[in-house]
Amino acid sequence: MKKILWIASLLLAAILFLFDQNNRIGISSIEVKDSQLPSEFQNYKILHISDLHNKRFGKNQEKLMKEIVDIGPDLIVITGDLIDRRRYNEEISLQLIKQIVKLAPVYFVTGNHEWWSGKWNSLHPKLEQYGVKVLSNSAEVIEKEGKSILLFGIDDPAKYSGGYYEKDVYLEGDLKSLIEEKYRDKFSILLAHRPEKFKTYSRYGVNLIFSGHAHGGQFRIPGIGGIWVPGQGFLPKYTSGVYQSENSKMIVSRGLGNSIFPQRLFNRPELIVVTLNIDNTL
């Protein structure tokens, strides 16, 4: 009897642990300092959401919304895969959208799942109807007290091809047509779904890049990092946190939902809060 109780207790503990890994949202706070940032944007707070994959966090996304309301962002950016192409349910994702647009301006770029679902042409106008600004190889000026920063957004390369390993020719073409040399005197942000293209992004001189797609490597080994990511393979380089190349920083979200594999390990769902500040050390 004791042995049965011991086994049952272990099984229950494992179930609770795995549930926690998939459902308890972690908040990662990151400060980004840059000398190009206008003083008017000091302490400007950006919430980064990625890879929801139409996951539900409580009724009407109430658990997720509680965290977002408590953060109180000035700007919200979403870096793709709001829905999942294998179990497409846009209503779950739109529950979140309808609420966050009331808190701050919301900007969105596509991930591979938006394109692979075959339903982006119908989802796109719905996002804009609710007040989301979709950046489709386009730019926006973000203004505050008479000063401005630039926000760029590029389509995921899945727009052009169905595989994970799209040639950079598409990406290079989109970036060249979007980010002109004349913009380099302004603080700029790029929204781009795939982190493995960081070296390409950084060549265009943007100060800050937001990305997702990697799901943190799905399973993470403490002290080592993510296990596997599409487009990067085993022990991938870009899975979570802050990366630097030339004058660009990239922030990669572990995301909120799952796709092919339904379980996370040592890799809880994540919201990222970036606070912008001026770098006075230069």
Contacts in CASP RR format, 6 or more apart in sequence:
PFRMAT RR
TARGET T0000
AUTHOR 0000-0000-0000
METHOD contacts of the structure
MODEL  1
MKKILWIASLLLAAILFLFDQNNRIGISSIEVKDSQLPSEFQNYKILHIS
DLHNKRFGKNQEKLMKEIVDIGPDLIVITGDLIDRRRYNEEISLQLIKQI
VKLAPVYFVTGNHEWWSGKWNSLHPKLEQYGVKVLSNSAEVIEKEGKSIL
LFGIDDPAKYSGGYYEKDVYLEGDLKSLIEEKYRDKFSILLAHRPEKFKT
YSRYGVNLIFSGHAHGGQFRIPGIGGIWVPGQGFLPKYTSGVYQSENSKM
IVSRGLGNSIFPQRLFNRPELIVVTLNIDNTL
18 263 0 8 1.000
18 265 0 8 1.000
20 268 0 8 1.000
21 263 0 8 1.000
21 264 0 8 1.000
21 265 0 8 1.000
21 266 0 8 1.000
21 267 0 8 1.000
21 268 0 8 1.000
22 257 0 8 1.000
22 258 0 8 1.000
22 262 0 8 1.000
22 263 0 8 1.000
22 264 0 8 1.000
22 268 0 8 1.000
22 269 0 8 1.000
23 57 0 8 1.000
23 269 0 8 1.000
24 268 0 8 1.000
24 269 0 8 1.000
25 57 0 8 1.000
25 63 0 8 1.000
25 64 0 8 1.000
25 67 0 8 1.000
25 256 0 8 1.000
25 268 0 8 1.000
25 269 0 8 1.000
25 270 0 8 1.000
25 271 0 8 1.000
26 67 0 8 1.000
26 268 0 8 1.000
26 269 0 8 1.000
26 270 0 8 1.000
26 271 0 8 1.000
27 67 0 8 1.000
27 71 0 8 1.000
27 270 0 8 1.000
27 271 0 8 1.000
27 272 0 8 1.000
27 273 0 8 1.000
28 241 0 8 1.000
28 270 0 8 1.000
28 271 0 8 1.000
28 272 0 8 1.000
28 273 0 8 1.000
29 272 0 8 1.000
29 273 0 8 1.000
29 275 0 8 1.000
30 241 0 8 1.000
30 242 0 8 1.000
30 251 0 8 1.000
30 272 0 8 1.000
30 273 0 8 1.000
30 274 0 8 1.000
30 275 0 8 1.000
31 274 0 8 1.000
31 275 0 8 1.000
31 277 0 8 1.000
32 208 0 8 1.000
32 249 0 8 1.000
32 251 0 8 1.000
32 274 0 8 1.000
32 275 0 8 1.000
32 276 0 8 1.000
32 277 0 8 1.000
33 277 0 8 1.000
33 278 0 8 1.000
33 279 0 8 1.000
33 281 0 8 1.000
34 187 0 8 1.000
34 207 0 8 1.000
34 208 0 8 1.000
34 276 0 8 1.000
34 278 0 8 1.000
34 279 0 8 1.000
35 278 0 8 1.000
35 279 0 8 1.000
35 280 0 8 1.000
35 282 0 8 1.000
36 185 0 8 1.000
36 186 0 8 1.000
36 187 0 8 1.000
36 207 0 8 1.000
37 149 0 8 1.000
37 187 0 8 1.000
37 207 0 8 1.000
37 276 0 8 1.000
37 277 0 8 1.000
37 278 0 8 1.000
37 279 0 8 1.000
38 144 0 8 1.000
38 147 0 8 1.000
38 148 0 8 1.000
38 149 0 8 1.000
38 187 0 8 1.000
39 147 0 8 1.000
39 278 0 8 1.000
40 144 0 8 1.000
40 145 0 8 1.000
40 146 0 8 1.000
40 147 0 8 1.000
41 144 0 8 1.000
41 147 0 8 1.000
41 149 0 8 1.000
41 187 0 8 1.000
41 276 0 8 1.000
42 276 0 8 1.000
42 277 0 8 1.000
42 278 0 8 1.000
43 275 0 8 1.000
43 276 0 8 1.000
43 277 0 8 1.000
44 74 0 8 1.000
44 75 0 8 1.000
44 144 0 8 1.000
44 275 0 8 1.000
44 276 0 8 1.000
45 71 0 8 1.000
45 72 0 8 1.000
45 73 0 8 1.000
45 74 0 8 1.000
45 75 0 8 1.000
45 273 0 8 1.000
45 274 0 8 1.000
45 275 0 8 1.000
45 276 0 8 1.000
46 73 0 8 1.000
46 74 0 8 1.000
46 75 0 8 1.000
46 76 0 8 1.000
46 77 0 8 1.000
46 189 0 8 1.000
46 210 0 8 1.000
46 273 0 8 1.000
46 274 0 8 1.000
46 275 0 8 1.000
46 276 0 8 1.000
47 68 0 8 1.000
47 71 0 8 1.000
47 72 0 8 1.000
47 73 0 8 1.000
47 75 0 8 1.000
47 76 0 8 1.000
47 77 0 8 1.000
47 104 0 8 1.000
47 271 0 8 1.000
47 272 0 8 1.000
47 273 0 8 1.000
48 77 0 8 1.000
48 79 0 8 1.000
48 210 0 8 1.000
48 251 0 8 1.000
48 253 0 8 1.000
48 271 0 8 1.000
48 272 0 8 1.000
48 273 0 8 1.000
48 274 0 8 1.000
49 76 0 8 1.000
49 77 0 8 1.000
49 78 0 8 1.000
49 79 0 8 1.000
49 100 0 8 1.000
49 253 0 8 1.000
49 255 0 8 1.000
49 256 0 8 1.000
49 271 0 8 1.000
50 78 0 8 1.000
50 79 0 8 1.000
50 80 0 8 1.000
50 81 0 8 1.000
50 193 0 8 1.000
50 210 0 8 1.000
50 211 0 8 1.000
50 212 0 8 1.000
50 213 0 8 1.000
50 253 0 8 1.000
50 255 0 8 1.000
50 256 0 8 1.000
51 79 0 8 1.000
51 80 0 8 1.000
51 81 0 8 1.000
51 212 0 8 1.000
51 213 0 8 1.000
51 215 0 8 1.000
51 253 0 8 1.000
51 255 0 8 1.000
51 256 0 8 1.000
51 257 0 8 1.000
51 259 0 8 1.000
52 81 0 8 1.000
52 82 0 8 1.000
52 83 0 8 1.000
52 93 0 8 1.000
52 96 0 8 1.000
52 255 0 8 1.000
52 256 0 8 1.000
52 257 0 8 1.000
53 81 0 8 1.000
53 82 0 8 1.000
53 83 0 8 1.000
53 84 0 8 1.000
53 113 0 8 1.000
53 256 0 8 1.000
53 257 0 8 1.000
53 258 0 8 1.000
53 259 0 8 1.000
54 82 0 8 1.000
54 83 0 8 1.000
54 84 0 8 1.000
54 87 0 8 1.000
54 88 0 8 1.000
54 89 0 8 1.000
54 90 0 8 1.000
54 92 0 8 1.000
54 93 0 8 1.000
55 92 0 8 1.000
55 256 0 8 1.000
55 257 0 8 1.000
55 258 0 8 1.000
55 269 0 8 1.000
56 92 0 8 1.000
57 63 0 8 1.000
57 64 0 8 1.000
57 256 0 8 1.000
57 269 0 8 1.000
58 64 0 8 1.000
60 95 0 8 1.000
60 99 0 8 1.000
61 92 0 8 1.000
61 95 0 8 1.000
61 96 0 8 1.000
61 99 0 8 1.000
64 96 0 8 1.000
64 256 0 8 1.000
65 96 0 8 1.000
65 99 0 8 1.000
65 100 0 8 1.000
67 271 0 8 1.000
68 76 0 8 1.000
68 100 0 8 1.000
68 103 0 8 1.000
68 271 0 8 1.000
69 103 0 8 1.000
71 271 0 8 1.000
71 273 0 8 1.000
72 103 0 8 1.000
72 104 0 8 1.000
73 103 0 8 1.000
73 104 0 8 1.000
73 273 0 8 1.000
74 104 0 8 1.000
75 104 0 8 1.000
75 105 0 8 1.000
75 107 0 8 1.000
75 142 0 8 1.000
76 100 0 8 1.000
76 103 0 8 1.000
76 104 0 8 1.000
76 105 0 8 1.000
76 106 0 8 1.000
76 107 0 8 1.000
77 106 0 8 1.000
77 107 0 8 1.000
77 108 0 8 1.000
77 151 0 8 1.000
77 189 0 8 1.000
77 191 0 8 1.000
77 210 0 8 1.000
78 106 0 8 1.000
78 107 0 8 1.000
78 108 0 8 1.000
78 109 0 8 1.000
78 132 0 8 1.000
79 109 0 8 1.000
79 111 0 8 1.000
79 191 0 8 1.000
79 192 0 8 1.000
79 193 0 8 1.000
79 210 0 8 1.000
79 211 0 8 1.000
79 212 0 8 1.000
79 213 0 8 1.000
79 253 0 8 1.000
80 108 0 8 1.000
80 109 0 8 1.000
80 110 0 8 1.000
80 111 0 8 1.000
80 113 0 8 1.000
80 114 0 8 1.000
80 156 0 8 1.000
80 193 0 8 1.000
80 212 0 8 1.000
80 213 0 8 1.000
81 111 0 8 1.000
81 112 0 8 1.000
81 113 0 8 1.000
81 114 0 8 1.000
81 193 0 8 1.000
81 212 0 8 1.000
81 213 0 8 1.000
81 259 0 8 1.000
82 93 0 8 1.000
82 97 0 8 1.000
82 108 0 8 1.000
82 113 0 8 1.000
82 114 0 8 1.000
82 123 0 8 1.000
83 89 0 8 1.000
83 90 0 8 1.000
83 93 0 8 1.000
83 113 0 8 1.000
83 114 0 8 1.000
83 117 0 8 1.000
83 119 0 8 1.000
83 123 0 8 1.000
84 113 0 8 1.000
84 117 0 8 1.000
84 259 0 8 1.000
85 113 0 8 1.000
85 116 0 8 1.000
85 117 0 8 1.000
85 118 0 8 1.000
86 259 0 8 1.000
86 260 0 8 1.000
88 117 0 8 1.000
88 119 0 8 1.000
90 119 0 8 1.000
90 123 0 8 1.000
90 126 0 8 1.000
94 126 0 8 1.000
94 130 0 8 1.000
97 106 0 8 1.000
97 127 0 8 1.000
97 130 0 8 1.000
97 132 0 8 1.000
98 130 0 8 1.000
100 106 0 8 1.000
101 130 0 8 1.000
101 131 0 8 1.000
101 132 0 8 1.000
105 133 0 8 1.000
105 142 0 8 1.000
106 131 0 8 1.000
106 132 0 8 1.000
106 133 0 8 1.000
107 132 0 8 1.000
107 133 0 8 1.000
107 134 0 8 1.000
107 135 0 8 1.000
107 140 0 8 1.000
107 151 0 8 1.000
107 153 0 8 1.000
107 191 0 8 1.000
108 127 0 8 1.000
108 132 0 8 1.000
108 133 0 8 1.000
108 134 0 8 1.000
108 135 0 8 1.000
108 191 0 8 1.000
109 134 0 8 1.000
109 135 0 8 1.000
109 136 0 8 1.000
109 153 0 8 1.000
109 154 0 8 1.000
109 155 0 8 1.000
109 156 0 8 1.000
109 191 0 8 1.000
109 192 0 8 1.000
109 193 0 8 1.000
110 120 0 8 1.000
110 134 0 8 1.000
110 136 0 8 1.000
110 155 0 8 1.000
110 156 0 8 1.000
110 158 0 8 1.000
110 159 0 8 1.000
110 193 0 8 1.000
111 156 0 8 1.000
111 158 0 8 1.000
111 193 0 8 1.000
111 194 0 8 1.000
111 213 0 8 1.000
112 156 0 8 1.000
112 157 0 8 1.000
112 158 0 8 1.000
112 162 0 8 1.000
112 164 0 8 1.000
112 193 0 8 1.000
112 194 0 8 1.000
112 213 0 8 1.000
113 259 0 8 1.000
114 120 0 8 1.000
114 123 0 8 1.000
114 156 0 8 1.000
114 158 0 8 1.000
115 155 0 8 1.000
115 156 0 8 1.000
115 158 0 8 1.000
115 159 0 8 1.000
115 162 0 8 1.000
116 158 0 8 1.000
116 162 0 8 1.000
117 123 0 8 1.000
124 134 0 8 1.000
127 134 0 8 1.000
128 134 0 8 1.000
133 140 0 8 1.000
135 151 0 8 1.000
135 152 0 8 1.000
135 153 0 8 1.000
135 154 0 8 1.000
135 191 0 8 1.000
136 153 0 8 1.000
136 155 0 8 1.000
137 153 0 8 1.000
137 154 0 8 1.000
137 155 0 8 1.000
137 174 0 8 1.000
137 177 0 8 1.000
137 178 0 8 1.000
138 152 0 8 1.000
138 153 0 8 1.000
138 178 0 8 1.000
139 150 0 8 1.000
139 151 0 8 1.000
139 152 0 8 1.000
139 153 0 8 1.000
139 178 0 8 1.000
139 179 0 8 1.000
139 183 0 8 1.000
140 150 0 8 1.000
140 151 0 8 1.000
141 148 0 8 1.000
141 149 0 8 1.000
141 150 0 8 1.000
141 151 0 8 1.000
142 148 0 8 1.000
142 149 0 8 1.000
142 150 0 8 1.000
142 151 0 8 1.000
148 186 0 8 1.000
149 186 0 8 1.000
149 187 0 8 1.000
149 188 0 8 1.000
149 189 0 8 1.000
150 183 0 8 1.000
150 186 0 8 1.000
150 187 0 8 1.000
150 188 0 8 1.000
150 189 0 8 1.000
151 188 0 8 1.000
151 189 0 8 1.000
151 191 0 8 1.000
152 178 0 8 1.000
152 179 0 8 1.000
152 188 0 8 1.000
152 189 0 8 1.000
152 190 0 8 1.000
152 191 0 8 1.000
152 206 0 8 1.000
153 178 0 8 1.000
153 190 0 8 1.000
153 191 0 8 1.000
153 192 0 8 1.000
154 171 0 8 1.000
154 174 0 8 1.000
154 175 0 8 1.000
154 178 0 8 1.000
154 190 0 8 1.000
154 191 0 8 1.000
154 192 0 8 1.000
155 174 0 8 1.000
156 193 0 8 1.000
156 194 0 8 1.000
157 166 0 8 1.000
157 170 0 8 1.000
157 171 0 8 1.000
157 194 0 8 1.000
158 166 0 8 1.000
159 170 0 8 1.000
160 166 0 8 1.000
160 170 0 8 1.000
161 167 0 8 1.000
161 170 0 8 1.000
164 230 0 8 1.000
164 231 0 8 1.000
165 231 0 8 1.000
168 197 0 8 1.000
168 200 0 8 1.000
171 197 0 8 1.000
171 200 0 8 1.000
172 200 0 8 1.000
175 200 0 8 1.000
175 201 0 8 1.000
175 204 0 8 1.000
179 188 0 8 1.000
179 190 0 8 1.000
179 204 0 8 1.000
179 205 0 8 1.000
179 206 0 8 1.000
184 205 0 8 1.000
187 207 0 8 1.000
187 208 0 8 1.000
188 205 0 8 1.000
188 206 0 8 1.000
188 207 0 8 1.000
188 208 0 8 1.000
189 206 0 8 1.000
189 207 0 8 1.000
189 208 0 8 1.000
189 209 0 8 1.000
189 210 0 8 1.000
190 201 0 8 1.000
190 204 0 8 1.000
190 206 0 8 1.000
190 208 0 8 1.000
190 209 0 8 1.000
190 210 0 8 1.000
191 209 0 8 1.000
191 210 0 8 1.000
192 201 0 8 1.000
192 209 0 8 1.000
192 210 0 8 1.000
192 211 0 8 1.000
193 211 0 8 1.000
193 212 0 8 1.000
193 213 0 8 1.000
194 211 0 8 1.000
194 212 0 8 1.000
194 213 0 8 1.000
194 231 0 8 1.000
195 211 0 8 1.000
195 212 0 8 1.000
195 213 0 8 1.000
195 214 0 8 1.000
195 238 0 8 1.000
195 239 0 8 1.000
195 243 0 8 1.000
195 250 0 8 1.000
195 252 0 8 1.000
196 213 0 8 1.000
196 229 0 8 1.000
196 231 0 8 1.000
196 232 0 8 1.000
196 236 0 8 1.000
196 237 0 8 1.000
196 238 0 8 1.000
198 209 0 8 1.000
198 211 0 8 1.000
198 238 0 8 1.000
198 243 0 8 1.000
198 245 0 8 1.000
198 248 0 8 1.000
198 250 0 8 1.000
199 245 0 8 1.000
201 209 0 8 1.000
201 248 0 8 1.000
201 250 0 8 1.000
202 209 0 8 1.000
202 245 0 8 1.000
202 246 0 8 1.000
202 247 0 8 1.000
202 248 0 8 1.000
202 250 0 8 1.000
203 246 0 8 1.000
205 246 0 8 1.000
205 247 0 8 1.000
205 248 0 8 1.000
206 248 0 8 1.000
207 247 0 8 1.000
207 248 0 8 1.000
207 249 0 8 1.000
208 248 0 8 1.000
208 249 0 8 1.000
208 250 0 8 1.000
208 251 0 8 1.000
208 274 0 8 1.000
209 248 0 8 1.000
209 249 0 8 1.000
209 250 0 8 1.000
209 251 0 8 1.000
210 250 0 8 1.000
210 251 0 8 1.000
210 253 0 8 1.000
211 238 0 8 1.000
211 250 0 8 1.000
211 251 0 8 1.000
211 252 0 8 1.000
211 253 0 8 1.000
212 252 0 8 1.000
212 253 0 8 1.000
212 255 0 8 1.000
213 229 0 8 1.000
213 230 0 8 1.000
214 229 0 8 1.000
214 232 0 8 1.000
214 236 0 8 1.000
214 238 0 8 1.000
214 239 0 8 1.000
214 240 0 8 1.000
214 252 0 8 1.000
214 254 0 8 1.000
215 229 0 8 1.000
215 254 0 8 1.000
215 255 0 8 1.000
215 257 0 8 1.000
215 258 0 8 1.000
215 259 0 8 1.000
215 264 0 8 1.000
215 267 0 8 1.000
216 225 0 8 1.000
216 226 0 8 1.000
216 229 0 8 1.000
216 239 0 8 1.000
216 240 0 8 1.000
216 252 0 8 1.000
216 254 0 8 1.000
216 255 0 8 1.000
216 267 0 8 1.000
217 225 0 8 1.000
217 226 0 8 1.000
217 227 0 8 1.000
217 228 0 8 1.000
217 229 0 8 1.000
217 236 0 8 1.000
217 239 0 8 1.000
217 240 0 8 1.000
217 254 0 8 1.000
217 267 0 8 1.000
218 226 0 8 1.000
218 227 0 8 1.000
218 228 0 8 1.000
218 229 0 8 1.000
218 258 0 8 1.000
218 261 0 8 1.000
218 264 0 8 1.000
218 265 0 8 1.000
218 267 0 8 1.000
219 226 0 8 1.000
219 227 0 8 1.000
219 228 0 8 1.000
219 264 0 8 1.000
219 265 0 8 1.000
219 266 0 8 1.000
219 267 0 8 1.000
220 226 0 8 1.000
220 227 0 8 1.000
220 239 0 8 1.000
220 240 0 8 1.000
220 265 0 8 1.000
220 266 0 8 1.000
220 267 0 8 1.000
221 227 0 8 1.000
221 266 0 8 1.000
222 266 0 8 1.000
224 235 0 8 1.000
225 235 0 8 1.000
225 239 0 8 1.000
225 240 0 8 1.000
226 235 0 8 1.000
226 236 0 8 1.000
226 239 0 8 1.000
226 240 0 8 1.000
226 267 0 8 1.000
227 234 0 8 1.000
227 235 0 8 1.000
228 234 0 8 1.000
228 235 0 8 1.000
228 236 0 8 1.000
229 236 0 8 1.000
229 238 0 8 1.000
229 239 0 8 1.000
232 238 0 8 1.000
232 239 0 8 1.000
238 250 0 8 1.000
238 252 0 8 1.000
239 252 0 8 1.000
239 254 0 8 1.000
240 252 0 8 1.000
240 253 0 8 1.000
240 254 0 8 1.000
240 270 0 8 1.000
241 251 0 8 1.000
241 252 0 8 1.000
241 272 0 8 1.000
242 249 0 8 1.000
242 250 0 8 1.000
242 251 0 8 1.000
243 249 0 8 1.000
243 250 0 8 1.000
243 251 0 8 1.000
243 252 0 8 1.000
244 250 0 8 1.000
251 272 0 8 1.000
251 274 0 8 1.000
253 270 0 8 1.000
253 271 0 8 1.000
253 272 0 8 1.000
254 267 0 8 1.000
254 268 0 8 1.000
254 269 0 8 1.000
254 270 0 8 1.000
255 269 0 8 1.000
255 270 0 8 1.000
256 269 0 8 1.000
256 270 0 8 1.000
256 271 0 8 1.000
257 269 0 8 1.000
258 264 0 8 1.000
END
